[in-house]
Amino acid sequence: FQAATSLLDGSRKSGLAKLQESDEEDEECEGVEWGRIVDVRERFGFLKKLGTSEDAEVFFRAADVVGLGHTDPGDSGMEINLPYGRITNGVNKFFLERDDEVSFVMSSNA
């Protein structure tokens, strides 16, 4: 009986841990938008937001980029180095060029 209770408690904890991890992921995703690169320079560029009818180009900085929409990290363009521990499509360093799709979070002082 104790072993069964212990297993049950363990499964509850892992379920709770999974729920907490899910909440943390939701918080990390808050404010994340997707865009297609229109133009890039060394440390900044312009993109168009995906999923909107807006045609306006949005200024972004390299630090605003949080993910890449494909698996090829590239080898030229704007270099992006994600913070330690953050990975997108298996890489933490990639290069952006025109027409790449990226996820981004706009800086509060942009």
N, CA, C and O atoms as a DFTB+ gen file, in Angstrom:
440 C
 N C O
     1  1       0.823      -1.196       0.000
     2  2       0.000       0.000       0.000
     3  2       0.867       1.261       0.000
     4  3       0.582       2.217      -0.721
     5  1       1.931       1.256       0.815
     6  2       2.821       2.417       0.860
     7  2       3.486       2.661      -0.491
     8  3       3.636       3.805      -0.921
     9  1       3.882       1.583      -1.154
    10  2       4.532       1.732      -2.460
    11  2       3.568       2.347      -3.461
    12  3       3.959       3.208      -4.248
    13  1       2.306       1.912      -3.440
    14  2       1.304       2.449      -4.357
    15  2       1.055       3.925      -4.062
    16  3       0.946       4.733      -4.985
    17  1       0.965       4.283      -2.777
    18  2       0.756       5.676      -2.395
    19  2       1.945       6.528      -2.821
    20  3       1.782       7.643      -3.317
    21  1       3.120       5.996      -2.624
    22  2       4.326       6.704      -3.003
    23  2       4.379       6.927      -4.516
    24  3       4.777       8.000      -4.967
    25  1       3.983       5.928      -5.296
    26  2       3.921       6.083      -6.738
    27  2       2.887       7.122      -7.133
    28  3       3.117       7.936      -8.027
    29  1       1.737       7.084      -6.451
    30  2       0.682       8.041      -6.740
    31  2       1.153       9.459      -6.436
    32  3       0.931      10.373      -7.230
    33  1       1.809       9.643      -5.277
    34  2       2.333      10.959      -4.932
    35  2       3.373      11.422      -5.951
    36  3       3.417      12.598      -6.312
    37  1       4.205      10.495      -6.408
    38  2       5.205      10.833      -7.409
    39  2       4.562      11.278      -8.705
    40  3       5.038      12.222      -9.337
    41  1       3.477      10.609      -9.119
    42  2       2.824      10.996     -10.364
    43  2       2.128      12.335     -10.214
    44  3       2.060      13.111     -11.167
    45  1       1.614      12.613      -9.032
    46  2       0.999      13.917      -8.800
    47  2       2.044      15.018      -8.905
    48  3       1.808      16.055      -9.525
    49  1       3.190      14.787      -8.298
    50  2       4.250      15.784      -8.344
    51  2       4.713      16.014      -9.771
    52  3       4.907      17.158     -10.182
    53  1       4.893      14.941     -10.532
    54  2       5.360      15.138     -11.897
    55  2       4.303      15.855     -12.717
    56  3       4.635      16.666     -13.581
    57  1       3.013      15.564     -12.454
    58  2       1.944      16.276     -13.148
    59  2       1.947      17.753     -12.782
    60  3       1.769      18.610     -13.648
    61  1       2.149      18.053     -11.501
    62  2       2.211      19.440     -11.042
    63  2       3.431      20.130     -11.639
    64  3       3.358      21.278     -12.075
    65  1       4.559      19.413     -11.652
    66  2       5.774      19.991     -12.231
    67  2       5.554      20.303     -13.709
    68  3       5.976      21.351     -14.198
    69  1       4.886      19.382     -14.421
    70  2       4.604      19.620     -15.839
    71  2       3.709      20.834     -16.012
    72  3       3.917      21.629     -16.929
    73  1       2.716      20.990     -15.147
    74  2       1.812      22.127     -15.211
    75  2       2.577      23.424     -14.963
    76  3       2.352      24.419     -15.652
    77  1       3.481      23.416     -13.982
    78  2       4.284      24.602     -13.698
    79  2       5.198      24.935     -14.863
    80  3       5.360      26.105     -15.208
    81  1       5.806      23.905     -15.483
    82  2       6.655      24.137     -16.648
    83  2       5.844      24.749     -17.782
    84  3       6.317      25.649     -18.476
    85  1       4.623      24.262     -17.967
    86  2       3.746      24.783     -19.014
    87  2       3.443      26.256     -18.763
    88  3       3.446      27.052     -19.702
    89  1       3.181      26.631     -17.508
    90  2       2.928      28.026     -17.164
    91  2       4.150      28.892     -17.447
    92  3       4.018      30.014     -17.937
    93  1       5.359      28.365     -17.135
    94  2       6.584      29.120     -17.390
    95  2       6.777      29.337     -18.883
    96  3       7.185      30.421     -19.298
    97  1       6.487      28.314     -19.706
    98  2       6.605      28.455     -21.151
    99  2       5.635      29.502     -21.662
   100  3       5.987      30.291     -22.538
   101  1       4.401      29.527     -21.125
   102  2       3.420      30.530     -21.533
   103  2       3.921      31.928     -21.224
   104  3       3.744      32.844     -22.027
   105  1       4.559      32.104     -20.043
   106  2       5.090      33.410     -19.678
   107  2       6.207      33.814     -20.628
   108  3       6.309      34.981     -21.005
   109  1       7.063      32.839     -21.029
   110  2       8.144      33.152     -21.959
   111  2       7.594      33.571     -23.313
   112  3       8.211      34.378     -24.008
   113  1       6.435      33.030     -23.698
   114  2       5.849      33.313     -25.012
   115  2       5.042      34.603     -25.021
   116  3       4.637      35.068     -26.087
   117  1       4.805      35.179     -23.870
   118  2       4.001      36.387     -23.797
   119  2       4.676      37.526     -24.558
   120  3       5.846      37.831     -24.324
   121  1       3.942      38.142     -25.457
   122  2       4.465      39.263     -26.228
   123  2       5.262      38.866     -27.461
   124  3       5.736      39.735     -28.192
   125  1       5.417      37.569     -27.705
   126  2       6.179      37.113     -28.873
   127  2       5.321      37.250     -30.126
   128  3       4.162      36.835     -30.149
   129  1       5.902      37.834     -31.159
   130  2       5.223      37.995     -32.443
   131  2       6.095      37.379     -33.527
   132  3       7.271      37.093     -33.302
   133  1       5.511      37.178     -34.706
   134  2       6.250      36.628     -35.839
   135  2       6.306      37.643     -36.961
   136  3       5.355      38.390     -37.191
   137  1       7.434      37.663     -37.658
   138  2       7.585      38.584     -38.771
   139  2       8.494      38.016     -39.841
   140  3       9.231      37.056     -39.611
   141  1       8.429      38.628     -41.025
   142  2       9.304      38.266     -42.142
   143  2      10.271      39.431     -42.367
   144  3       9.855      40.584     -42.481
   145  1      11.562      39.113     -42.428
   146  2      12.595      40.126     -42.584
   147  2      12.469      40.792     -43.953
   148  3      12.369      40.122     -44.980
   149  1      12.475      42.124     -43.943
   150  2      12.426      42.910     -45.169
   151  2      13.831      43.405     -45.519
   152  3      14.227      43.403     -46.685
   153  1      14.579      43.830     -44.493
   154  2      15.927      44.345     -44.706
   155  2      16.708      44.174     -43.414
   156  3      16.144      44.309     -42.328
   157  1      18.014      43.875     -43.516
   158  2      18.861      43.754     -42.333
   159  2      20.143      44.537     -42.508
   160  3      20.666      44.677     -43.613
   161  1      20.634      45.042     -41.395
   162  2      21.937      45.685     -41.307
   163  2      22.747      44.857     -40.309
   164  3      22.404      43.709     -40.027
   165  1      23.815      45.440     -39.780
   166  2      24.653      44.667     -38.862
   167  2      23.941      44.354     -37.543
   168  3      23.981      43.208     -37.096
   169  1      23.293      45.328     -36.909
   170  2      22.670      45.128     -35.586
   171  2      21.181      45.476     -35.549
   172  3      20.580      45.438     -34.475
   173  1      20.578      45.809     -36.671
   174  2      19.159      46.125     -36.703
   175  2      18.602      45.786     -38.078
   176  3      19.345      45.454     -39.002
   177  1      17.295      45.875     -38.194
   178  2      16.661      45.602     -39.481
   179  2      15.214      46.036     -39.475
   180  3      14.755      46.708     -38.551
   181  1      14.499      45.646     -40.516
   182  2      13.083      45.949     -40.655
   183  2      12.349      44.673     -41.039
   184  3      12.864      43.857     -41.804
   185  1      11.162      44.508     -40.512
   186  2      10.369      43.331     -40.820
   187  2       8.910      43.708     -40.976
   188  3       8.498      44.807     -40.604
   189  1       8.136      42.796     -41.524
   190  2       6.686      42.945     -41.600
   191  2       6.089      41.860     -40.732
   192  3       6.476      40.695     -40.822
   193  1       5.139      42.249     -39.885
   194  2       4.497      41.289     -39.002
   195  2       3.674      40.297     -39.820
   196  3       2.999      40.671     -40.779
   197  1       3.740      39.038     -39.427
   198  2       2.947      38.003     -40.087
   199  2       1.566      37.933     -39.438
   200  3       1.412      38.220     -38.251
   201  1       0.582      37.555     -40.215
   202  2      -0.765      37.362     -39.682
   203  2      -1.561      38.629     -39.498
   204  3      -2.613      38.609     -38.858
   205  1      -1.085      39.736     -40.045
   206  2      -1.829      40.994     -39.960
   207  2      -1.967      41.574     -41.361
   208  3      -1.234      41.204     -42.279
   209  1      -2.896      42.467     -41.505
   210  2      -3.069      43.123     -42.806
   211  2      -2.203      44.381     -42.916
   212  3      -2.207      45.066     -43.939
   213  1      -1.457      44.671     -41.838
   214  2      -0.578      45.847     -41.840
   215  2       0.522      45.677     -42.877
   216  3       1.118      44.606     -42.997
   217  1       0.782      46.732     -43.614
   218  2       1.837      46.692     -44.614
   219  2       3.070      47.448     -44.136
   220  3       4.075      47.525     -44.843
   221  1       2.985      48.004     -42.932
   222  2       4.073      48.826     -42.401
   223  2       5.281      47.965     -42.032
   224  3       5.141      46.836     -41.563
   225  1       6.465      48.527     -42.255
   226  2       7.691      47.868     -41.845
   227  2       7.994      48.259     -40.402
   228  3       7.830      49.416     -40.016
   229  1       8.434      47.288     -39.613
   230  2       8.707      47.493     -38.197
   231  2      10.213      47.414     -37.969
   232  3      10.863      46.458     -38.395
   233  1      10.764      48.421     -37.297
   234  2      12.181      48.432     -36.937
   235  2      12.396      47.423     -35.809
   236  3      11.581      47.338     -34.890
   237  1      13.495      46.655     -35.875
   238  2      13.848      45.764     -34.776
   239  2      15.361      45.752     -34.601
   240  3      16.121      46.035     -35.527
   241  1      15.771      45.415     -33.386
   242  2      17.191      45.255     -33.079
   243  2      17.496      43.772     -32.949
   244  3      16.594      42.966     -32.720
   245  1      18.752      43.414     -33.093
   246  2      19.151      42.009     -32.970
   247  2      18.673      41.422     -31.639
   248  3      18.274      40.259     -31.586
   249  1      18.710      42.211     -30.575
   250  2      18.304      41.728     -29.252
   251  2      16.811      41.419     -29.162
   252  3      16.387      40.712     -28.248
   253  1      16.004      41.936     -30.097
   254  2      14.563      41.675     -30.083
   255  2      14.216      40.284     -30.606
   256  3      13.137      39.765     -30.320
   257  1      15.121      39.681     -31.366
   258  2      14.854      38.384     -31.996
   259  2      15.005      37.269     -30.967
   260  3      16.007      37.206     -30.255
   261  1      14.000      36.384     -30.889
   262  2      14.048      35.277     -29.935
   263  2      14.004      33.909     -30.601
   264  3      14.228      32.901     -29.932
   265  1      13.722      33.845     -31.894
   266  2      13.658      32.547     -32.546
   267  2      13.695      32.650     -34.053
   268  3      13.499      33.719     -34.629
   269  1      13.950      31.521     -34.675
   270  2      14.086      31.419     -36.117
   271  2      13.001      30.495     -36.650
   272  3      12.715      29.464     -36.042
   273  1      12.396      30.851     -37.775
   274  2      11.286      30.084     -38.321
   275  2      11.675      28.937     -39.223
   276  3      10.800      28.354     -39.863
   277  1      12.951      28.582     -39.306
   278  2      13.387      27.439     -40.108
   279  2      14.613      26.822     -39.466
   280  3      15.106      27.338     -38.463
   281  1      15.114      25.733     -40.017
   282  2      16.196      24.997     -39.363
   283  2      17.593      25.322     -39.882
   284  3      18.572      24.847     -39.306
   285  1      17.726      26.114     -40.948
   286  2      19.033      26.466     -41.489
   287  2      19.558      27.714     -40.791
   288  3      18.978      28.788     -40.953
   289  1      20.649      27.604     -40.010
   290  2      21.156      28.776     -39.296
   291  2      21.803      29.816     -40.197
   292  3      22.027      30.945     -39.762
   293  1      22.110      29.463     -41.444
   294  2      22.722      30.414     -42.366
   295  2      24.177      30.675     -42.055
   296  3      24.727      30.137     -41.093
   297  1      24.805      31.515     -42.883
   298  2      26.211      31.844     -42.657
   299  2      26.544      33.288     -43.025
   300  3      27.709      33.685     -42.995
   301  1      25.526      34.072     -43.372
   302  2      25.760      35.491     -43.652
   303  2      24.518      36.282     -43.272
   304  3      23.426      35.727     -43.148
   305  1      24.698      37.581     -43.090
   306  2      23.601      38.448     -42.678
   307  2      23.799      38.927     -41.254
   308  3      24.925      38.960     -40.757
   309  1      22.711      39.300     -40.593
   310  2      22.773      39.769     -39.211
   311  2      22.981      38.577     -38.278
   312  3      22.185      37.638     -38.281
   313  1      24.039      38.613     -37.487
   314  2      24.326      37.518     -36.560
   315  2      23.493      37.670     -35.294
   316  3      23.464      38.740     -34.685
   317  1      22.813      36.588     -34.900
   318  2      22.016      36.559     -33.681
   319  2      22.614      35.507     -32.749
   320  3      22.784      34.353     -33.141
   321  1      22.930      35.905     -31.521
   322  2      23.404      34.992     -30.489
   323  2      22.386      35.015     -29.361
   324  3      22.265      36.012     -28.648
   325  1      21.656      33.924     -29.198
   326  2      20.650      33.859     -28.142
   327  2      21.329      33.734     -26.783
   328  3      22.443      33.219     -26.695
   329  1      20.667      34.201     -25.717
   330  2      21.239      34.089     -24.376
   331  2      21.525      32.627     -24.017
   332  3      20.900      31.712     -24.553
   333  1      22.464      32.425     -23.114
   334  2      22.846      31.087     -22.664
   335  2      21.604      30.293     -22.256
   336  3      20.758      30.780     -21.506
   337  1      21.513      29.084     -22.754
   338  2      20.401      28.199     -22.392
   339  2      19.212      28.290     -23.323
   340  3      18.348      27.415     -23.277
   341  1      19.127      29.295     -24.156
   342  2      18.003      29.431     -25.087
   343  2      18.418      28.889     -26.440
   344  3      19.474      29.243     -26.964
   345  1      17.586      28.033     -27.002
   346  2      17.876      27.403     -28.290
   347  2      16.641      27.507     -29.167
   348  3      15.518      27.392     -28.675
   349  1      16.837      27.722     -30.459
   350  2      15.748      27.703     -31.420
   351  2      16.128      26.756     -32.544
   352  3      17.180      26.912     -33.163
   353  1      15.293      25.794     -32.806
   354  2      15.552      24.797     -33.858
   355  2      16.934      24.169     -33.740
   356  3      17.595      23.919     -34.748
   357  1      17.367      23.914     -32.516
   358  2      18.628      23.227     -32.275
   359  2      19.874      24.095     -32.295
   360  3      20.980      23.572     -32.158
   361  1      19.732      25.398     -32.461
   362  2      20.903      26.284     -32.492
   363  2      20.692      27.482     -31.574
   364  3      19.556      27.864     -31.291
   365  1      21.795      28.074     -31.111
   366  2      21.685      29.311     -30.333
   367  2      22.382      30.472     -31.031
   368  3      22.401      31.592     -30.520
   369  1      22.962      30.195     -32.213
   370  2      23.583      31.244     -33.024
   371  2      23.121      31.033     -34.466
   372  3      23.211      29.928     -35.002
   373  1      22.624      32.112     -35.087
   374  2      22.177      32.009     -36.472
   375  2      22.284      33.370     -37.137
   376  3      22.537      34.378     -36.477
   377  1      22.089      33.390     -38.442
   378  2      22.202      34.607     -39.226
   379  2      20.882      34.899     -39.919
   380  3      20.234      33.985     -40.429
   381  1      20.478      36.164     -39.943
   382  2      19.231      36.565     -40.580
   383  2      19.495      37.249     -41.909
   384  3      20.401      38.072     -42.044
   385  1      18.687      36.886     -42.872
   386  2      18.735      37.526     -44.183
   387  2      17.316      37.883     -44.598
   388  3      16.350      37.480     -43.951
   389  1      17.200      38.626     -45.658
   390  2      15.905      39.021     -46.205
   391  2      15.025      37.784     -46.424
   392  3      15.507      36.746     -46.878
   393  1      13.747      37.901     -46.102
   394  2      12.716      36.865     -46.245
   395  2      12.737      35.782     -45.174
   396  3      11.880      34.899     -45.202
   397  1      13.680      35.811     -44.230
   398  2      13.643      34.864     -43.116
   399  2      12.452      35.198     -42.222
   400  3      12.082      36.363     -42.075
   401  1      11.859      34.169     -41.630
   402  2      10.794      34.381     -40.648
   403  2      11.385      34.207     -39.264
   404  3      12.128      33.259     -39.009
   405  1      11.049      35.132     -38.368
   406  2      11.590      35.121     -37.013
   407  2      10.487      35.403     -35.994
   408  3       9.466      36.018     -36.305
   409  1      10.723      34.939     -34.778
   410  2       9.878      35.362     -33.672
   411  2      10.655      36.466     -32.951
   412  3      11.883      36.436     -32.866
   413  1       9.908      37.428     -32.441
   414  2      10.574      38.571     -31.800
   415  2       9.698      39.139     -30.693
   416  3       8.484      38.939     -30.670
   417  1      10.337      39.841     -29.788
   418  2       9.661      40.581     -28.728
   419  2      10.201      41.990     -28.811
   420  3      11.402      42.211     -28.657
   421  1       9.322      42.943     -29.054
   422  2       9.779      44.326     -29.193
   423  2      10.260      44.870     -27.858
   424  3       9.629      44.667     -26.821
   425  1      11.381      45.560     -27.907
   426  2      11.931      46.190     -26.710
   427  2      10.968      47.235     -26.197
   428  3      10.259      47.871     -26.977
   429  1      10.938      47.416     -24.889
   430  2      10.020      48.389     -24.304
   431  2      10.408      49.820     -24.673
   432  3       9.557      50.710     -24.649
   433  1      11.672      50.058     -25.012
   434  2      12.111      51.407     -25.362
   435  2      12.274      51.580     -26.872
   436  3      12.972      52.488     -27.323
   437  1      11.626      50.704     -27.657
   438  2      11.736      50.810     -29.123
   439  2      10.838      51.903     -29.660
   440  3      10.801      52.133     -30.869
